[in-house]
Structures are given as structure tokens and as C-alpha cells.
């Protein structure tokens, strides 16, 4: 049997441990309180993950976001990096299906803080997510084999050709409104492969993406852009509805980048030219 002093010492240790446990419990339990506090960034912005601005995107969509040398790079990546810097955090990129991005499902499930995926601002999408101010003026293009004689959507109809489009995109919506019934592909690489393998005769895709494809010798040797469709689209960065604190920071960053020349430098880096004054 241990002496009385030993029991007193054990009891004291136990009481101290109990008090510590209660204190932790009152603070929310272990690391939960710490994570919550750390998720606050500059400007009172709440982030999904502490120290990170998490971006949902759909890879690849060159030159906006794609893998290069084991890293995701691109125009959108550079723009969001400016936002992350303003918040004092780093950008973390999540590759996810585009349908889950445009519907707001990924943002509502806290998979990410922002969505940057070459995403056109539309009234339908505004019902599910909030957008930043526009950061890119876009248009659609038709791409087909060289020497096809196709120069318009009317030619596709007249020649009864098979048209391909990427699912869940404004390009798909646009050609449907023109009376066409395109074959849908899950992403842009599958759409390009569909053209290369003869599944479709022509494809519709965002002009910058088409121009990037045609820079590749093996593609440029066989295919060409045959038309530009002025759909008057603009890209925006998406956020969960009601996230006004984050929207304020993003809009400030976009405005500043366009004013101080940073935007022009990023644009030239990925497209080879500076943007037009209207961009």
C-alpha cells in the first residue's frame, strides 16, 4: 500500500488534468478553435482551409489552367494568385467537374472558396453563385480540318456535318440556340480528341483555347480555326452566394491589376499580345 502523501500527489495531478481538459472543451475542443481562428484572412474573409485560398477548377483548359511540369499553371491561376497574395495566403487548386462548379455545388459543399475555370458570367449561373467583376472578354470559335470549306454554323447545317461541343458550356448553349444538336464531350481534351478521331467534323470552343491548340505543330498542321462567333461573353471568378467580403477583395485586386499594368503583363504572358483597350 502506498503512503498517504503519494495519494495526495496523484489526486493533485488528476485534478490538474481534469481542469485542463475542461478548459480545452470550453474552447471548442482541441484544434477546432485554432483552425477556425486561423481561417480568417485579411479583410475579414473566411476561408475553407486555414492559410489557403482554395480554388475549384476543371483541368485542363489551356491556357487558363493546365498541368505543366507537375504544377497547375495558367492565366486564371496567375489572376487568383494575386487575390491570394492580397489575403496573405497561398492558392490551393482542386480539380473538379465543371458542372459542379457552375451549379454552385462545389462552393456550397465548402470544397473551395472560389471557382476560376474560364467561366462565363450568365444570368442562369448567377442564380447559384456570385461572380466577381469581369476579368476577361471571351468569344467562341469553330475549328475543323483544313480545306473543309466550312466557314459558319450555316455551313455545318447545309453540309449535315457533325458538330462537337464541351458539356455544360456557353459554347454548347449558343449552338443549340442556333438550331444545332451537337455531340457533347465531358471536357475540352475529349472534345479535341473527338475531332482528331473523326467522331465529329467541327467543334465549337472558346477562342483562346482553340488558338492555344493550333500552336501545337501536330494540331496546327491538320486543323484550323474557320470562324469566330462573337457571343459577347465575359469571364468572372465565382464565389458562394453572399460572400461579400471575398467579392470585395477580388474586385479590388482585379481593378488594381488592370490599373498598374499587372493584368496586361499576365495577359501577354499567356496569349502573346496585350489585351485590347476594351478587355
C-alpha positions in Angstrom: 0.0 0.0 0.0 1.4 3.4 -1.0 1.9 6.1 1.7 -0.8 8.9 2.1 1.5 11.5 0.5 1.5 9.5 -2.7 -2.3 9.5 -2.9 -2.4 13.3 -2.3 0.1 13.8 -5.1 -1.8 11.6 -7.6 -5.1 13.4 -6.7 -3.5 16.8 -7.4 -2.2 15.6 -10.8 -5.6 14.2 -11.7 -7.4 17.5 -10.8 -4.9 19.5 -12.9 -5.5 17.2 -15.8 -9.3 17.5 -15.4 -9.1 21.3 -15.3 -7.0 21.3 -18.5 -9.5 19.0 -20.2 -12.4 21.2 -19.3 -10.6 24.3 -20.5 -9.9 22.7 -23.9 -13.6 21.6 -24.1 -14.8 25.1 -23.4 -12.7 26.4 -26.2 -14.4 24.1 -28.7 -12.2 21.0 -28.4 -8.6 20.7 -29.3 -7.6 22.1 -32.7 -11.1 23.1 -33.8 -10.9 26.5 -32.2 -7.4 27.1 -33.6 -8.5 26.1 -37.1 -11.5 28.4 -37.0 -9.4 31.4 -35.9 -6.7 30.7 -38.5 -9.3 30.5 -41.3 -9.7 34.3 -41.0 -7.7 36.1 -43.7 -7.2 39.8 -44.4 -10.3 41.9 -44.8 -12.3 39.5 -42.5 -12.5 36.9 -45.3 -13.4 33.4 -44.1 -11.6 30.7 -45.9 -12.4 27.0 -46.2 -8.8 26.0 -45.2 -6.6 28.0 -42.9 -3.7 29.7 -44.8 -5.1 28.8 -48.2 -7.3 30.3 -50.9 -8.8 27.1 -52.3 -9.8 27.3 -56.0 -12.1 24.9 -57.8 -11.3 24.5 -61.5 -11.5 22.0 -64.3 -8.2 20.8 -65.7 -7.0 21.0 -68.4 -8.4 24.2 -70.0 -5.3 25.6 -71.6 -4.2 28.4 -71.4 -6.4 29.2 -68.4 -5.4 26.3 -66.2 -3.4 23.2 -67.1 -0.7 20.9 -65.8 2.9 21.7 -66.7 6.0 20.1 -65.1 3.9 18.7 -62.2 2.2 22.1 -61.4 -1.1 23.7 -62.4 -0.4 26.9 -64.3 -2.3 29.3 -66.5 -3.9 32.7 -66.9 -6.6 32.1 -64.3 -4.0 30.7 -61.9 -2.0 33.9 -62.1 -5.1 36.1 -61.5 -6.2 34.1 -58.4 -2.6 34.2 -57.1 -2.9 38.0 -56.9 -6.0 37.5 -54.7 -4.2 35.0 -52.5 -1.3 37.4 -52.1 -3.7 40.2 -51.1 -5.2 37.9 -48.5 -1.8 36.9 -47.2 -2.2 33.2 -48.1 -1.3 30.8 -50.9 -3.5 29.3 -53.6 -4.5 25.7 -53.4 -6.2 24.2 -56.6 -8.8 21.5 -56.6 -9.7 19.8 -60.0 -13.4 19.1 -60.2 -16.2 18.5 -62.7 -17.3 21.8 -64.4 -21.0 21.0 -63.8 -20.3 21.0 -60.0 -18.6 24.4 -60.4 -21.2 26.3 -62.4 -24.1 24.9 -60.3 -22.5 26.2 -57.1 -22.5 22.7 -55.6 -18.7 22.7 -55.0 -18.8 26.1 -53.3 -21.8 25.2 -51.2 -20.1 22.0 -50.1 -17.1 24.0 -49.0 -14.8 22.3 -51.5 -13.4 25.7 -52.3 -13.5 29.4 -51.7 -13.5 30.5 -55.3 -14.2 29.0 -58.8 -11.9 30.1 -61.6 -12.3 27.9 -64.7 -12.6 30.2 -67.7 -16.2 30.6 -66.6 -18.6 32.9 -68.4 -20.9 35.1 -66.4 -24.5 34.2 -67.2 -27.9 35.0 -65.6 -28.5 31.3 -65.1 -25.3 30.8 -63.2 -25.9 33.9 -61.1 -28.8 32.1 -59.6 -26.4 29.7 -58.0 -23.2 31.6 -57.4 -21.9 35.2 -57.1 -19.4 36.5 -59.6 -16.6 39.0 -59.4 -16.5 41.8 -61.9 -15.5 40.5 -65.4 -11.8 39.9 -65.8 -11.7 38.5 -69.4 -13.6 39.2 -72.6 -14.2 35.9 -74.5 -15.7 34.7 -77.7 -16.3 31.3 -79.3 -14.6 29.7 -82.4 -15.2 26.9 -84.8 -12.3 24.5 -85.5 -12.2 21.8 -88.2 -9.9 20.1 -90.7 -8.0 22.2 -93.1 -9.7 22.6 -96.5 -13.2 21.6 -95.2 -14.8 24.6 -96.8 -16.7 25.3 -93.5 -16.9 29.0 -92.5 -20.0 29.2 -90.4 -22.7 27.4 -88.5 -24.9 27.6 -91.6 -22.3 25.6 -93.5 -22.5 22.9 -90.8 -26.3 22.7 -91.2 -26.1 22.8 -95.0 -23.5 20.0 -95.2 -25.1 18.0 -92.5 -21.9 17.8 -90.5 -21.4 16.5 -87.0 -20.6 19.3 -84.5 -19.0 18.7 -81.2 -19.1 20.9 -78.0 -18.0 20.7 -74.4 -20.7 19.8 -72.0 -22.1 22.5 -69.6 -20.5 25.3 -71.5 -21.8 28.5 -73.1 -20.5 27.3 -76.4 -22.8 24.4 -76.2 -25.7 26.6 -75.3 -25.0 29.0 -78.1 -25.0 26.5 -80.9 -28.1 24.8 -79.5 -29.9 28.2 -79.7 -28.8 28.3 -83.4 -30.8 25.1 -84.1 -27.9 22.6 -83.9 -27.7 19.4 -81.9 -24.0 18.9 -81.1 -22.4 15.8 -79.7 -21.3 16.6 -76.1 -17.9 15.8 -74.6 -17.1 15.8 -70.9 -14.1 18.1 -71.2 -12.1 20.1 -73.8 -9.4 17.4 -74.3 -12.1 14.8 -75.1 -13.7 17.3 -77.5 -10.4 17.8 -79.3 -9.9 14.0 -79.5 -13.3 13.7 -80.9 -12.3 16.0 -83.8 -9.0 14.3 -84.3 -10.5 10.8 -84.5 -13.4 11.7 -86.7 -16.2 11.4 -84.1 -17.2 14.9 -85.2 -16.4 17.1 -88.2 -16.3 20.5 -86.4 -16.0 21.7 -82.8 -17.0 24.9 -81.0 -14.8 26.1 -78.2 -13.6 29.3 -76.6 -11.3 31.1 -79.0 -8.2 31.3 -76.7 -8.4 27.6 -76.2 -8.6 26.9 -79.9 -5.7 29.3 -80.6 -3.6 27.5 -78.0 -4.4 24.1 -79.5 -3.4 25.4 -83.0 0.0 26.5 -81.7 0.9 22.8 -81.3 2.6 21.6 -84.6 0.8 18.3 -84.7 -2.6 20.0 -84.5 -1.9 23.1 -86.5 -0.7 21.0 -89.4 -4.1 19.4 -89.8 -6.7 21.7 -88.4 -7.7 25.4 -88.5 -10.0 28.0 -87.0 -12.6 28.7 -89.6 -14.9 31.1 -87.8 -15.2 33.4 -84.7 -18.6 33.6 -83.0 -19.0 36.9 -81.2 -21.0 35.8 -78.2 -20.0 38.8 -76.1 -19.1 36.7 -73.2 -17.1 37.7 -70.1 -15.4 35.5 -67.5 -15.8 36.0 -63.8 -14.4 34.4 -60.6 -17.2 32.5 -58.8 -18.0 32.5 -55.1 -20.6 31.2 -52.8 -23.7 33.4 -52.8 -23.5 36.1 -50.2 -19.7 36.1 -49.7 -19.4 39.8 -50.0 -16.1 40.1 -48.0 -14.3 37.9 -50.5 -16.0 39.6 -53.5 -14.8 43.0 -52.3 -11.2 41.8 -52.1 -11.3 40.1 -55.5 -12.8 43.1 -57.3 -10.2 45.4 -55.7 -7.4 43.1 -56.9 -8.8 42.9 -60.5 -9.2 46.7 -60.6 -5.7 47.3 -59.2 -4.1 44.8 -61.6 -5.7 46.5 -64.6 -4.6 49.9 -63.4 -1.0 49.2 -62.6 -0.1 47.0 -65.6 0.0 43.7 -63.8 -3.1 42.4 -65.7 -1.5 43.3 -69.1 1.7 41.5 -68.2 -0.2 38.3 -67.2 -2.3 38.6 -70.4 0.8 38.9 -72.6 2.5 36.0 -70.8 -0.3 33.6 -71.8 -1.7 35.0 -75.0 1.4 36.6 -76.6 -0.2 40.0 -77.0 -1.6 42.7 -74.7 -5.4 42.9 -74.3 -7.4 45.3 -76.4 -8.5 48.5 -74.6 -12.0 47.1 -74.1 -10.7 44.0 -72.2 
